[in-house]
Amino acid sequence: MENVMKMYITADEVAELLGVSRGYAYKLIRGLNKELSAKGFRVISGKVPTKYFQEKFYGMVLA
């Protein structure tokens, strides 16, 4: 079950992946969620969809 990609990524995971503080990770997530909200999507505070995060930070478009 661990190999299954999670739907959402948390601030702690963002901080670890990018090597930034937890507070800055929350700031990044707020920005990403603001973008999604402007596009009409519902968002969850403190989490961002993993696919959207990867697309924005790594330029990956996953099918």
Summary of the structure (lengths in Angstrom):
residues: 63
radius of gyration: 11.5
end to end distance: 20.1
largest distance: 33.4
contacts: 135
relative contact order: 0.19
helix: 54%
strand: 10%
